[in-house]
Amino acid sequence: MDQTPTSADHNSDGADGADSMERAELAAEQQHVDRVYGRVEEAARSASRIAVDGYQRGQAQNVGRVREEEQTGLYERDVLVFAAARRIAELDAEHEGLVFGRLDSDRGDDEPQAPAAAGLDKLYVGRIGVRDAEYEPLVIDWRAPAAEPFYRATATDRQKVVRRRVLRNKGPRIVGLEDDLLAPERAPEDLPVMGEGALMASLSRARGHTMRDIVATIQAEQDKAIRSTARGVTVIGGGPGTGKTVVALHRAAYLLYSDRRRFERGGVLVVGPSAAFMAYIERVLPSLGENTVSLRAVGELVDGVKATAVDEAEVAAIKGSLRMRGVLSRAARDRVPTAPTTLRVFIGGATVELDANQLDNVRRNALRRTARNRAAAEARKGLIAALWQRFPEDLRTGPLGDREAFGDRATDTPAFRTFFGQWWPVVTPEAALRWLGDPRRLQRWARNELTPREVDALARGIRTTDEFTIADVALLDELTTLLGRPLATENTDEEFDWLEGLSEGVNEVLTSSERRARAAAAREAEEPEEYAHVLVDEAQDLSPMQWRMVTRRGPQASWTIVGDPAQSSWPDPDEARGAMDSMLSHLQRHTYRLSTNYRNSAEIYSFAGEVIRQSIPDADLPNAVRSTGVEPDHRVFDDGKVSQAAGEAAAELLQLVEGTVGVIVPPALRPIVEPVLAELGDPRVVAVSPLDSKGLEYDGVVVVEPDRIVSDTLGGVRALYVVLTRATQRLITINSTTQWLPTRDS
């Protein structure tokens, strides 16, 4: 927002008058806010009564048989209870303040000026819309079109706004007021103007362990990205600290508000780089009244897998490359490693045998058009055809003279059944990925794809770890597609399993169509496999294989993609960008660039900019708007004393800042650094790896061994740039030398 801070100059005769005016304004605003909270409590009680009444009606109707005319009532009850529960969750959502803004507007420059403040049109802006008993708005939802001037109005385009006010809250209590006077010449004489700017006040606050929403301080360029069209791909770019993540989350809330039917039914998926990042952002959307969005780290996109382990940089680069598509395709179509290589059955007085080559031909033919786990029937037919060709013609008499009868007899033999179960089992993606740990097999599958060194590194990486890594998840997803899901045995009762918890009295009278409708409703309540909108944060970190995985979640979706190439941890950003473009090239693209760094002090960001520009001269560097006067502190520690140096630096920062302290340390050093930090006994301090620090921010940051972060982390100097831009107030680096520091022109 444009800030025009003034208070006493406009309407005060001195300090006492200013204090008196502030108290009066706070009291007046608190009175309105109290009225809003009263209406919210009344609405919550009403919603609770609806929910209780719905359940009681359901219990009463469950006694005995439900009359046909009451079946519609059951459906209406379910709808009422669901709507009531959602409204209760919306009203009970954790947030800092329900009402956070106010607009005082006139009728435009062509109309006479209002003679008094009471003559201006007053509109309050908040997290949700609330109306009084006469259905007049007490506060409008921040996503409503009428709220746009709160974020868009400037001194040059005021959109009829004379004064914009931000209410700083602590729960339901107002603790401060911050005003922008956008049209001093249109302001009535009795219009008070308070504070020194809401944005700067917000930026100076201490950080906690979770991200806060910015709904009260959204800036104009951010608001344009938030309210961008719901169709196609919206790309939100900008350097560190520009608010890309929180803007994207507000965009998700805005989309749900503007087209709830589409996006709530189809689902909205938010994908982030790590579990730590998802934990950091998880409260933002609930604070905005949205609880239906799915949040998943990139290591959690495959159901049943929650990967947090990280590969060595070389192995991660191999696993993420598009070359793995060919490797995995060959693995998925090859022999099962434990499968028998000979089929021998005794039938009609003769032993019929198929050798390894013949079995391979059957396998290849079965897989020509169908994925392995869906091709069992084709494989069985192929085996029968191959056995029939080798069955002696002189025995093709009687019951065995017909090929179909021969097949029935052959498949009924214990030898065939045992063989087929071992030769054509259902192959899980997890099992197939483990096959890559055999370097001999991998060498065959990786021909013309990987070098001998890469084959050894990949096989060793898979063979020597018991848990799947984040990079493995994309390979598992690719294998799921290549292997296919087994064809389920048809069972019309299976779709009604969800009804087990309901009363048998109700189940007995439900018609088939009603049962199917309820089954469909239950399925809709689960997370979809494909979403209506997909939001990808830290998109520059996705490998090409991860892009393939992510885009499978929304082949028909609209997209929000957030990132900054200069912060990429993927060593070849052009390759990753090409993979993204190939998957989303059919969609129209809308691009927004955020240009202001709100996170870092100017001193910290100036240094980080020097670091990245030595490697990426054209890096997109935003403008840092806040200065602390404190330069980053670069320290050298004695050999063997890295943990001591880290502990001392963290203890010092805990004394200097009110909020959190992040100690960002290479993974290999965390085991020796974390115990020292634990001895400090302060929950504000936390140790994280360079990759886990993505998207996070702390008041103070200790960077441990920057040169090792560059050498050990995928992305190299880009990863260090990310690490250096996590601090809002203070930055200390510790290293064994000063050689890593950027050279400055004299």
C-alpha positions in Angstrom: 0.0 0.0 0.0 1.1 3.6 -0.5 1.8 4.9 3.0 1.0 8.6 3.8 1.5 8.5 7.6 0.3 11.4 9.5 -1.7 11.9 12.6 -1.0 14.9 14.8 -0.3 17.1 11.8 -3.8 16.6 10.5 -6.0 16.7 13.5 -4.3 17.3 16.8 -3.1 20.2 18.9 -0.4 18.2 20.7 0.5 14.9 22.4 -2.4 14.9 24.8 -4.8 15.6 22.0 -3.3 12.9 19.9 -3.6 10.4 22.7 -7.2 11.4 23.4 -8.0 11.0 19.7 -6.4 7.6 19.5 -8.3 6.3 22.5 -11.6 7.6 21.1 -10.9 6.0 17.7 -9.9 2.7 19.3 -13.1 2.7 21.4 -15.3 3.4 18.4 -13.7 0.7 16.2 -13.8 -1.8 19.1 -17.5 -1.1 19.5 -18.1 -2.2 15.9 -15.8 -5.2 16.1 -17.6 -6.3 19.3 -20.9 -6.1 17.4 -19.4 -8.3 14.6 -18.2 -10.9 17.1 -21.6 -11.0 18.7 -23.2 -11.8 15.4 -20.6 -14.5 14.7 -21.3 -16.1 18.1 -25.0 -16.0 17.3 -24.4 -17.6 13.9 -22.2 -20.3 15.5 -25.0 -21.1 18.0 -27.5 -21.3 15.2 -25.3 -23.6 13.1 -24.8 -25.8 16.1 -28.5 -26.0 16.7 -29.0 -27.0 13.0 -26.4 -29.7 13.3 -27.8 -31.1 16.6 -31.4 -31.0 15.2 -30.2 -32.9 12.0 -28.6 -35.7 14.0 -31.7 -36.0 16.2 -33.9 -36.2 13.2 -31.7 -38.9 11.8 -31.8 -41.0 15.0 -35.5 -40.7 15.2 -35.9 -41.8 11.6 -33.6 -44.8 12.1 -36.1 -46.4 14.5 -38.0 -49.0 12.5 -38.5 -48.6 8.8 -38.1 -45.2 7.1 -41.2 -44.2 5.2 -40.6 -43.3 1.5 -41.5 -39.7 2.0 -38.9 -39.4 4.8 -36.0 -40.6 2.6 -35.8 -37.1 1.0 -35.7 -35.8 4.6 -32.6 -37.9 5.2 -30.8 -36.3 2.3 -31.9 -32.8 3.4 -30.7 -33.6 6.9 -27.3 -34.6 5.6 -27.0 -31.4 3.5 -28.0 -29.3 6.5 -25.6 -31.0 8.9 -22.7 -30.7 6.4 -23.4 -27.0 5.7 -23.7 -26.3 9.4 -20.4 -28.1 10.2 -18.6 -26.2 7.5 -20.0 -22.9 8.8 -19.0 -23.8 12.4 -15.4 -24.6 11.1 -15.4 -21.3 9.3 -16.5 -19.3 12.3 -14.1 -21.2 14.7 -11.1 -20.8 12.4 -8.0 -19.6 14.2 -7.1 -16.1 13.1 -5.5 -12.9 14.4 -8.6 -10.7 13.9 -11.9 -11.2 12.2 -12.2 -7.5 11.1 -8.9 -5.9 9.9 -9.8 -3.1 7.5 -12.0 -0.2 6.9 -12.6 2.0 3.8 -14.0 5.6 4.0 -15.0 6.6 0.6 -16.8 9.6 -1.1 -18.8 9.7 -4.3 -15.9 10.6 -6.5 -14.0 13.7 -7.5 -16.9 15.1 -9.6 -19.2 15.2 -6.5 -19.1 17.7 -3.6 -16.8 16.9 -0.8 -18.3 15.4 2.3 -18.6 18.2 5.0 -17.9 15.7 7.8 -16.4 12.3 8.4 -19.9 11.0 9.0 -20.8 11.9 5.4 -18.3 9.3 4.0 -19.4 5.8 3.0 -18.0 3.3 5.5 -17.1 -0.3 4.7 -15.4 -2.8 6.9 -13.3 -5.6 5.4 -12.6 -8.9 7.2 -11.8 -12.6 6.8 -15.5 -13.6 6.3 -18.6 -11.8 5.5 -21.0 -11.1 8.4 -24.4 -9.4 8.2 -26.7 -8.0 10.9 -30.2 -9.1 11.7 -31.6 -6.9 8.9 -29.1 -8.6 6.5 -27.0 -5.4 6.1 -23.3 -6.1 5.9 -21.3 -5.5 9.1 -18.1 -6.7 7.4 -17.4 -7.9 3.8 -15.2 -10.9 2.9 -11.8 -9.7 1.8 -12.2 -11.7 -1.5 -15.4 -9.9 -2.5 -15.2 -7.4 -5.4 -16.2 -4.6 -3.1 -13.0 -5.2 -1.1 -10.7 -4.7 -4.0 -10.1 -1.0 -3.3 -8.7 -1.9 0.1 -5.8 -3.5 -1.8 -5.7 -1.7 -5.1 -6.4 2.0 -4.3 -3.4 4.4 -4.5 -3.0 8.1 -4.2 -3.0 8.3 -8.0 -5.9 5.9 -8.5 -7.8 6.1 -5.2 -11.0 4.4 -6.5 -13.1 6.9 -4.4 -11.3 5.9 -1.2 -10.4 8.9 1.0 -9.0 7.0 4.0 -7.9 3.3 4.2 -7.6 2.0 7.8 -5.9 -1.2 9.0 -7.1 -2.5 12.4 -4.2 -4.3 14.2 -5.7 -7.0 16.3 -4.9 -9.4 19.1 -7.7 -11.8 18.9 -11.0 -9.9 19.2 -9.2 -6.8 20.7 -8.0 -3.9 18.6 -4.5 -2.9 19.7 -3.7 -0.2 17.1 -4.8 1.7 14.0 -2.8 2.4 10.9 -4.2 4.8 8.3 -3.4 5.8 4.7 -4.9 9.1 3.7 -5.2 8.7 -0.1 -7.0 12.0 -0.8 -6.0 14.7 1.7 -7.8 17.4 -0.3 -11.1 15.4 -0.1 -10.8 14.6 3.7 -13.3 16.3 6.0 -11.8 18.4 8.7 -12.9 16.0 11.5 -11.4 12.9 9.8 -8.7 11.5 12.1 -5.6 9.8 10.6 -3.6 7.4 12.8 -0.4 5.4 12.9 2.8 5.0 10.9 1.9 2.5 8.3 0.4 -1.0 8.7 2.8 -2.7 6.3 6.0 -1.6 8.1 4.5 -2.4 11.5 3.7 -6.0 10.3 7.2 -6.5 8.8 8.9 -5.6 12.1 7.0 -8.2 14.1 8.8 -11.3 15.5 8.4 -14.5 13.5 6.9 -17.7 14.9 7.2 -21.3 13.8 4.3 -21.0 11.3 3.5 -18.6 8.5 1.1 -15.8 9.1 -1.5 -14.7 6.5 -1.1 -11.2 5.0 -4.7 -10.6 4.4 -4.6 -7.2 6.2 -1.5 -5.9 4.3 -1.8 -7.3 0.8 -0.1 -4.9 -1.6 -1.5 -3.9 -5.0 0.8 -6.0 -7.1 0.1 -9.0 -4.9 -3.6 -8.5 -5.1 -3.5 -8.6 -8.9 -1.9 -12.0 -8.8 -4.3 -13.2 -6.1 -7.4 -12.2 -8.2 -6.0 -13.4 -11.6 -8.3 -15.4 -13.8 -9.0 -18.9 -12.6 -8.3 -20.4 -16.1 -5.0 -21.6 -17.5 -1.7 -21.2 -15.7 -0.9 -18.3 -13.4 2.8 -17.9 -12.8 3.9 -15.9 -9.8 7.6 -15.0 -9.9 9.9 -12.8 -7.9 13.0 -13.0 -5.7 13.2 -14.0 -2.1 10.9 -12.4 0.5 8.5 -11.0 -2.1 5.6 -13.0 -0.5 5.1 -15.4 -3.4 4.0 -18.3 -1.2 1.5 -16.4 1.0 0.2 -14.7 -2.1 -0.4 -18.0 -3.8 -2.2 -19.3 -0.7 -4.4 -16.3 -0.6 -5.1 -17.0 -4.3 -6.3 -20.5 -3.4 -8.7 -19.0 -0.8 -9.9 -16.5 -3.4 -10.6 -19.1 -6.0 -12.6 -21.1 -3.6 -14.6 -18.0 -2.7 -15.2 -17.0 -6.3 -16.2 -20.4 -7.7 -16.7 -22.7 -4.7 -18.8 -25.2 -6.6 -16.0 -25.9 -9.1 -13.0 -25.9 -6.8 -14.4 -27.5 -3.7 -16.0 -30.3 -5.6 -13.0 -30.8 -7.9 -10.4 -30.2 -5.1 -7.5 -27.8 -4.7 -4.0 -29.3 -4.2 -1.1 -27.3 -2.8 2.3 -28.9 -3.4 5.4 -27.7 -1.5 9.1 -28.8 -1.3 9.2 -30.5 2.1 7.2 -31.6 5.2 8.8 -28.8 7.2 7.5 -26.3 4.6 4.0 -27.7 4.7 3.9 -27.6 8.5 5.0 -23.9 8.3 2.2 -22.9 5.9 -0.6 -25.2 7.2 -2.4 -22.5 9.3 -2.6 -19.9 6.6 -5.7 -21.2 4.7 -7.7 -22.2 7.8 -7.1 -18.6 9.1 -8.7 -17.4 5.9 -11.7 -19.7 6.5 -10.7 -22.5 4.1 -10.3 -26.0 5.4 -10.9 -28.1 2.3 -7.5 -27.6 0.5 -5.2 -30.6 0.3 -1.6 -29.8 1.3 1.1 -32.2 0.3 4.9 -32.1 0.2 6.4 -33.4 -3.0 7.6 -36.5 -1.1 4.0 -37.3 -0.1 2.2 -37.2 -3.5 2.1 -41.0 -3.8 -0.5 -42.4 -1.5 1.1 -44.5 1.3 4.5 -43.0 0.9 5.8 -40.1 3.1 9.4 -39.6 2.0 11.7 -37.2 3.9 15.1 -38.7 3.1 17.3 -36.9 0.6 19.7 -38.5 -1.8 23.3 -37.4 -2.4 23.4 -34.7 -5.0 24.7 -37.0 -7.8 22.1 -39.6 -7.2 19.2 -37.1 -6.9 20.3 -35.6 -10.3 20.1 -39.0 -11.9 16.7 -39.9 -10.4 15.2 -36.6 -11.5 16.4 -36.7 -15.1 13.9 -37.4 -17.9 16.3 -40.2 -18.9 14.8 -42.3 -16.1 11.6 -42.6 -18.2 13.3 -45.1 -20.6 15.1 -46.9 -17.7 11.8 -47.4 -15.8 9.9 -48.4 -19.0 12.3 -51.2 -19.7 12.3 -52.4 -16.1 8.5 -52.4 -16.0 8.4 -54.6 -19.1 11.2 -57.0 -18.3 11.2 -60.4 -16.5 10.3 -60.4 -12.8 13.7 -61.1 -11.2 12.4 -64.1 -9.2 10.2 -65.5 -12.0 10.8 -69.1 -13.2 12.4 -69.4 -16.7 10.7 -72.7 -17.7 7.1 -73.8 -17.9 6.5 -77.6 -17.9 3.1 -79.2 -17.8 2.0 -82.8 -18.2 -1.3 -83.0 -20.1 -3.0 -85.7 -22.2 0.0 -88.1 -21.8 2.6 -85.6 -22.9 5.0 -83.1 -21.3 4.8 -79.7 -22.9 7.6 -77.2 -22.1 8.3 -73.6 -22.8 11.9 -72.3 -22.4 13.1 -68.8 -21.4 13.1 -67.4 -24.9 9.6 -68.6 -25.6 8.3 -67.2 -22.3 10.0 -63.9 -23.2 8.1 -63.8 -26.5 4.8 -64.4 -24.7 5.6 -61.6 -22.2 6.5 -59.1 -24.9 3.4 -59.8 -26.9 1.2 -59.5 -23.8 2.7 -56.1 -23.0 2.4 -54.6 -26.5 -0.8 -52.7 -25.7 -1.4 -53.2 -22.0 0.4 -52.4 -18.7 1.8 -55.4 -16.9 -0.7 -55.5 -14.0 -3.6 -55.3 -16.4 -2.3 -57.9 -18.8 -2.6 -61.1 -16.8 -5.4 -62.4 -19.1 -3.3 -61.6 -22.2 -0.3 -63.4 -20.7 -2.4 -66.4 -19.9 -3.8 -66.6 -23.4 -0.3 -66.3 -24.8 1.0 -69.2 -22.7 -1.9 -71.4 -23.8 -1.3 -70.5 -27.4 2.4 -71.3 -27.1 1.7 -74.6 -25.3 -0.9 -75.6 -27.9 1.7 -75.1 -30.7 4.0 -77.6 -28.9 1.3 -80.1 -28.1 1.8 -83.2 -30.3 -0.7 -83.3 -33.1 -1.3 -87.0 -32.7 -2.7 -86.3 -29.2 -5.1 -83.7 -30.4 -8.1 -86.1 -30.2 -11.1 -86.4 -28.1 -11.6 -83.7 -25.4 -8.1 -82.3 -26.2 -8.7 -81.8 -29.9 -10.1 -78.4 -29.3 -7.8 -75.6 -28.4 -10.2 -74.1 -25.9 -10.6 -77.4 -24.1 -6.9 -77.9 -24.1 -6.5 -74.4 -22.5 -9.0 -75.2 -19.8 -7.2 -78.5 -19.0 -3.8 -76.9 -19.0 -4.7 -73.9 -16.8 -6.3 -76.3 -14.3 -3.1 -78.2 -13.6 -1.3 -77.4 -10.3 2.0 -76.9 -12.3 0.5 -74.2 -14.5 -1.2 -72.4 -11.5 2.0 -72.4 -9.5 4.0 -71.3 -12.4 1.7 -68.4 -13.4 1.5 -67.0 -9.9 5.3 -66.8 -9.8 5.8 -65.7 -13.4 3.1 -63.0 -13.6 2.6 -61.7 -10.1 1.1 -58.2 -9.4 4.2 -56.0 -9.4 4.1 -53.1 -7.0 6.0 -49.9 -7.9 8.0 -50.3 -4.7 9.2 -53.7 -5.7 10.1 -52.6 -9.3 12.1 -49.6 -8.0 14.1 -51.9 -5.8 15.0 -54.0 -8.9 17.2 -51.0 -10.0 19.6 -51.9 -7.1 20.9 -54.8 -9.2 23.7 -53.1 -11.3 23.6 -55.9 -14.0 19.9 -55.5 -14.6 20.2 -51.7 -14.4 23.0 -51.7 -16.9 20.7 -53.5 -19.4 17.8 -51.1 -18.8 19.9 -48.0 -18.8 21.6 -48.6 -22.2 22.0 -45.4 -24.1 20.5 -43.5 -21.1 23.1 -43.5 -18.3 26.9 -43.7 -18.2 28.6 -46.6 -16.3 29.4 -44.2 -13.5 25.8 -43.2 -13.2 24.6 -46.8 -13.3 26.9 -47.6 -10.4 25.9 -44.5 -8.4 22.1 -45.2 -8.9 22.3 -48.9 -8.1 24.3 -48.2 -5.0 22.0 -45.4 -3.9 18.9 -47.7 -4.2 20.6 -50.8 -2.8 22.1 -49.2 0.3 19.0 -47.4 1.7 16.0 -49.0 3.3 13.7 -45.9 3.0 12.5 -44.2 -0.1 13.8 -40.7 -0.8 12.0 -37.7 -2.0 13.4 -38.2 -5.5 12.1 -41.8 -5.4 8.5 -40.7 -5.1 8.4 -39.4 -8.7 9.9 -42.7 -9.8 7.2 -44.7 -7.9 4.5 -42.5 -9.5 6.0 -43.2 -13.0 6.1 -46.9 -12.3 2.5 -46.8 -11.1 1.5 -45.6 -14.6 3.8 -48.0 -16.4 2.8 -51.1 -14.4 -0.9 -50.1 -14.2 -3.4 -50.9 -11.5 -4.7 -54.5 -11.4 -8.1 -55.1 -12.8 -10.5 -55.3 -9.8 -12.9 -58.2 -9.6 -16.3 -56.9 -10.1 -18.3 -56.8 -6.9 -21.4 -54.6 -6.8 -21.5 -54.7 -3.0 -18.0 -53.2 -2.6 -19.1 -49.7 -3.4 -21.5 -49.8 -0.4 -18.8 -50.7 2.2 -18.8 -47.1 3.4 -22.4 -47.6 4.7 -21.3 -50.1 7.4 -21.5 -47.5 10.1 -25.1 -46.6 9.4 -28.1 -48.2 11.0 -29.3 -51.4 9.4 -32.9 -50.0 9.7 -32.0 -47.3 7.2 -30.0 -49.5 4.9 -32.8 -52.0 4.5 -35.1 -49.4 2.9 -32.6 -47.6 0.7 -33.2 -48.2 -3.0 -30.3 -49.2 -5.3 -30.2 -45.6 -6.8 -30.1 -44.1 -3.3 -27.3 -46.4 -2.2 -25.3 -45.5 -5.2 -25.9 -41.8 -4.6 -24.7 -42.1 -1.1 -21.7 -44.1 -2.2 -20.8 -41.4 -4.7 -21.2 -38.7 -2.0 -18.8 -40.7 0.2 -16.2 -41.0 -2.6 -16.5 -37.2 -3.2 -15.5 -36.7 0.5 -12.2 -38.4 -0.1 -9.2 -36.7 -1.8 -9.5 -36.9 -5.6 -6.8 -38.5 -7.7 -7.2 -35.5 -10.1 -7.8 -31.9 -8.9 -9.6 -28.9 -10.3 -6.7 -26.6 -9.3 -3.1 -27.3 -8.5 -0.8 -24.8 -6.8 2.9 -25.6 -7.0 5.2 -23.7 -4.6 9.0 -23.5 -5.0 8.3 -24.8 -8.5 11.9 -24.1 -9.6 13.0 -27.0 -7.4 11.0 -29.7 -9.2 13.0 -32.1 -11.3 11.7 -33.1 -14.8 10.4 -36.4 -13.3 8.7 -34.6 -10.5 7.0 -32.4 -13.0 5.5 -35.5 -14.7 4.3 -36.7 -11.3 2.7 -33.3 -10.3 1.0 -32.7 -13.6 -0.7 -36.1 -13.4 -2.7 -34.7 -10.4 -4.4 -32.2 -12.6 -4.5 -33.0 -16.3 -7.7 -30.9 -16.7 -6.9 -28.5 -13.9 -6.0 -24.8 -13.8 -2.7 -24.0 -12.2 -0.8 -21.6 -10.0 3.0 -21.9 -10.3 5.2 -20.1 -7.9 9.0 -19.9 -8.1 12.3 -18.1 -8.8 14.9 -19.7 -11.1 17.8 -18.1 -9.1 16.7 -20.3 -6.1 16.5 -23.5 -8.0 18.0 -26.6 -6.3 17.8 -28.5 -9.6 21.1 -28.3 -11.4 19.6 -27.8 -14.9 16.7 -25.3 -14.6 16.2 -25.2 -18.4 15.6 -29.0 -18.4 13.0 -28.7 -15.6 11.4 -25.7 -17.3 11.2 -27.7 -20.5 9.5 -30.6 -18.7 6.9 -28.2 -17.2 6.2 -26.5 -20.5 5.8 -29.8 -22.3 3.1 -30.8 -19.8 1.3 -27.5 -19.6 1.9 -26.0 -23.0 -1.8 -26.3 -24.0 -2.9 -23.9 -21.3 -2.9 -20.1 -21.5 -0.3 -18.5 -19.3 -0.7 -15.4 -17.1 2.5 -14.1 -15.5 3.0 -11.8 -12.5 6.3 -10.6 -11.0 6.5 -9.4 -7.4 9.2 -6.8 -7.1 9.5 -6.0 -3.4 11.4 -8.0 -0.8 9.5 -7.7 2.5 11.3 -10.3 4.4 15.0 -9.4 4.6 16.6 -6.3 5.8 18.3 -4.3 3.1 21.7 -5.2 4.6 21.1 -8.9 4.6 19.6 -9.0 1.1 22.4 -6.8 -0.4 24.9 -9.4 0.7 22.8 -12.3 -0.6 22.5 -10.5 -3.9 26.3 -10.2 -4.2 26.6 -14.0 -3.6 24.1 -15.0 -6.3 25.1 -12.5 -8.9 28.6 -13.9 -9.1 27.1 -17.1 -10.5 23.9 -15.7 -12.1 24.5 -12.1 -13.2 20.9 -11.7 -14.4 19.2 -13.0 -11.3 15.9 -11.4 -10.5 16.7 -9.3 -7.4 13.8 -7.5 -5.8 14.0 -4.3 -3.8 14.3 -4.7 0.0 12.3 -2.0 1.6 13.4 -2.3 5.3 16.7 -1.4 6.9 18.0 -2.4 10.3 21.4 -0.8 10.2 23.0 -4.2 11.1 25.3 -5.9 8.5 25.7 -9.7 8.3 28.4 -11.1 10.7 30.9 -13.5 9.1 32.9 -15.6 11.5 35.8 -18.1 11.2 35.9 -21.0 13.7 38.9 -23.2 14.6 39.1 -26.7 13.1 37.0 -29.2 14.9 34.9 -26.6 16.7 32.0 -26.2 14.3 29.3 -27.3 16.8 30.6 -25.0 19.5 30.7 -22.1 17.1 27.1 -22.8 15.9 25.9 -23.0 19.5 27.5 -19.8 20.5 26.1 -17.9 17.5 22.6 -19.3 18.1 22.8 -18.3 21.8 23.8 -14.8 20.9 20.9 -14.4 18.4 18.4 -15.7 21.0 19.4 -12.6 23.1 19.1 -10.2 20.1 15.8 -11.2 18.5 12.3 -11.8 20.0 11.3 -14.5 17.5 12.7 -17.7 16.0 16.4 -18.6 15.3 17.2 -21.0 12.5 20.5 -22.8 12.3 20.9 -24.0 8.7 23.4 -26.7 8.6 24.6 -29.3 6.0 22.9 -32.7 6.6 26.2 -34.4 7.5 26.8 -31.9 10.3 23.3 -32.0 11.9 24.1 -34.9 14.2 26.9 -32.9 16.0 25.2 -29.5 15.9 21.7 -30.5 17.1 22.8 -31.7 20.6 24.5 -28.4 21.2 21.4 -26.5 20.3 19.3 -28.7 22.5 21.4 -27.7 25.4 20.3 -24.1 24.9 16.8 -25.2 26.1 15.0 -22.6 24.0 12.1 -23.8 21.7 12.7 -20.7 19.5 15.8 -22.3 18.0 15.7 -25.0 15.4 18.2 -26.8 13.1 17.2 -27.4 9.5 19.0 -28.6 6.4 19.4 -26.2 3.4 16.7 -27.9 1.4 14.3 -28.0 4.4 14.8 -24.2 4.9 13.1 -23.5 1.5 10.2 -21.1 2.0 10.8 -20.7 5.7 11.9 -17.5 7.5 13.5 -16.7 10.9 14.3 -13.5 12.8 17.9 -14.7 13.2 19.8 -17.2 11.1 23.1 -19.0 11.6 24.5 -20.4 8.4 27.0 -23.3 9.1 29.8 -23.8 6.6 28.5 -22.0 3.5 31.1 -23.6 1.3 30.0 -27.1 2.3 26.4 -26.1 1.6 27.5 -25.3 -1.9 29.4 -28.6 -2.4 27.0 -31.0 -0.7 23.6 -29.6 -1.8 21.8 -30.1 -5.1 21.8 -26.6 -6.6 25.1 -25.5 -5.3 25.4 -21.7 -4.9 21.6 -21.3 -5.6 21.0 -23.3 -2.4 23.3 -21.0 -0.5 21.4 -18.0 -1.9 18.2 -19.5 -0.5 19.8 -20.1 2.9 21.2 -16.5 3.1 17.7 -15.1 2.5 15.9 -16.8 5.3 16.8 -14.1 8.0 14.5 -11.1 8.6 16.7 -9.3 11.2 20.1 -10.9 11.9 22.5 -13.1 9.9 25.6 -14.8 11.2 27.7 -17.2 9.0 30.4 -19.5 10.4 33.0 -21.2 8.3 36.6 -22.5 8.6 37.8 -19.9 6.0 36.7 -16.7 4.4 37.4 -17.9 0.9 33.7 -18.5 0.2 32.8 -14.8 0.6 32.1 -12.9 -2.6 34.9 -10.6 -3.9 33.9 -7.0 -4.0 35.2 -4.5 -6.5 37.5 -2.0 -4.9 
